[in-house]
Amino acid sequence: MKRRSLPPLAELARPEEKLAGLRIDGKCNTRSRMSFYTGIGIHSLMPDGSLGPETEVRGLPDGAKINFVTWSNDGKHLAFSVRFEEEESSSSKLRVWVADVETGMARPLFQSPDIYLNAVFDNYVWVDNSTLLVCTIPLSRGDPPKKPLVPSGPKIQSNEQKTIVQVRTFQDLLKDEYDEDLFDYYATSQLVLASLDGKVKEVGSPAIYTSLDPSPDEKYILISSIHRPYSFIVPCGRFPKKVDLWTADGNFVRELCDLPLAEDIPIASNSVRNGMRSLNWRADKPSTLYWAETQDGGDAKVEVSPRDIVYTQPAEPQEGEEPEILHKLDLRYGGISWCDDSLALVYESWYKTRRTRTWVISPGSKDVSPRILFDRSSEDVYSDPGSPMLRRTSTGNYVIAKLRKENDDATYLLLNGNGATPEGDIPFLDLFDINTGSKERIWESDKEKYYESVVALLSDQKEGDIHINDLKILTSKESKTENTQYYIQSWPDKKLCQITDFPHPYPQLASLQKDMIRYERKDGVQLTATLYLPPGYDPSKDGPLPCLVWSYPGEFKSKDAAGQVRGSPNEFAGIGPTSALLWLARRFAILSGPTIPIIGEGDEEANDRYVEQLVASAEAAVEEVIRRGVAHPNKIAVGGHSYGAFMTANLLAHAPHLFCCGIARSGAYNRTLTPFGFQNEDRTLWEATNTYVEMSPFMSANRIKKPILLIHGEEDNNAGTLTMQSDRFFNALKGHGALCRLVILPFESHGYSARESIMHVLWETDRWLQKHCVSNTSEVSADIGKSKDGEGKEVTDIENKAVAASGGGGAELSDDIESGQFHSKPRSLM
């Protein structure tokens, strides 16, 4: 897949509709700000394991923007969407194209130029190898509804039934009837069956279809849709949801469920929507459905056994045939890996206790009792046995791969694990006897220099169990200074064949130094961080450097789990567009992702001692880099994004003796503005008032005396981190005379993407670090291990020209995904 570099700001400036938790580009009728590919290259896998020459997909219009690339199940065709810009023209809407894999020739799927893709929700699926089901913009659709000059009446919300409805701080919600009409306009699709030979057939009525899922035998399709009544307080994922069963040629069979509006899902972790959920096809059966239903009303605070029940049923059951109970769970259902009638793995977990369990069941044998295969803490990465590897079936579904050995009747699975150890991750592949639990390690990453991992199973062309001597896997391999390449490894000789040769994305920093370091917090908790040093740096000759600490806090239930090492010292130092690692080119030491564990053991909530533990972790990190002689004691800056920005502001308020300045991007600083929970905090403001107030750096704005740079996207869509959080925090700081600066990036969301924005963020950050870190002449306490309870000498605002650090390279660096942090980082940032 070919792609361009950073987009121009003009692309972000395109009008967008903010509706029901979505942002929609009305001109394209898709989600706004979509990235895209500029070309597709196809390679044949040669018999010797190497890649053949590239066949480029041809026939596309100039400037084509490509999205939603999918294989047909037989691998003979690719489907994808194409759009291209013409000012004030409707041609920027998406059309579906198909390409012949062997020749690379591409053509539009529809002969009519008037059929466009509606990609607000699901877009299209392969029903079989020659037919696609496509969500199209209804041909009868006219112009968008016009906003009335005078509303039909006041906006009214009512709770006259005294229902308890607690929701987090969602953004981009519907505001009025006009928004509801606009949402209908853009989200409504007409389903069309289109075959590669040009036949086109409209099926069903226009509706807001959210997912299309063909059965493995290609006879049925699960069709999900949402409908009115809508809500003004929750996003569209909680709107009334209907799931129907259709035949593959578009005829309605039966309604499976119609779930009501779900405004009242409790905020506690593991709370879910009531009714049928996770409705899917069994991957190992032609057309068998399965789903889960909660027994606690969806409320995690209700004690009940069982908590979830998993049901299964044929697509078209016999008259009077009730759904069959497949399994009962006391924790929250987390999915199923299917194999066959004799084997499936069912997962359940509970966030509050971090408990996770894996069950072995025999779906086709009622006389075989389910048994627990693994019962462990999800935080305990050292005990993680790995996950079963899946094989792709001829229908395009994935099932657990079974392996066999010569003259051996045992049933083996392949467990692919991260292999977390006190020395770092050492990924592995175990041959696992599902009946006895015995393991044989058949592959392991090089632990001395490289970090290798298993990406996929390739030996799945034949039906049936895979013989160990026919095993073939795709692996990746990287080191601290060598970027990721891909390999194919084949048994029994374990021959390794390299199939990619990507150039180093930033050769100027190819020889950077990277070390995973361990140290101890004053309460005995073991902490880890990744220390990066500039190319050619020698602490004994060059002395201590200015240092940037960039991190993100995480919650744990035990000190032992918090102290476990995550990540590998041998992973490649990936540098993203605004990565802290860019300042290696400015001769900074970078302490990336130091573990900032917030631990709540037993019945204690982690956040009740948030500030205390945050400061203790930061003190330990700063002591360590000073002890190593790589960081100058009064030239240590701290920074972070989102919850990391929240951390940064708190550290400047409560540990000013540690840092000379801070950089906080896209954060939330006043927890009273997120009163119904935030991050992993389940209690409300009224249940934990002191915690909310004490955690909020906004409430301690008068204590922040060190320079702080606030950066925020003007159009932040992340729950909790509204742009006004930075605006109000800046005014609070300014009102107390703090040295501060606020940068609002036009059109940017929670993360930053436009070239102009990225370059400006780098300029602002570099200016701040040069002025308040590199050139810092203020004194700091010699005893950094003791908190000064908010007292700290103000940093002198140096007016002379910032001194540039040596070693700065002028070449633009890669915009690869930022991957320099190895702590456990929640993907949902707020």
Disulfide bonds with the S-S distance in Angstrom:
none
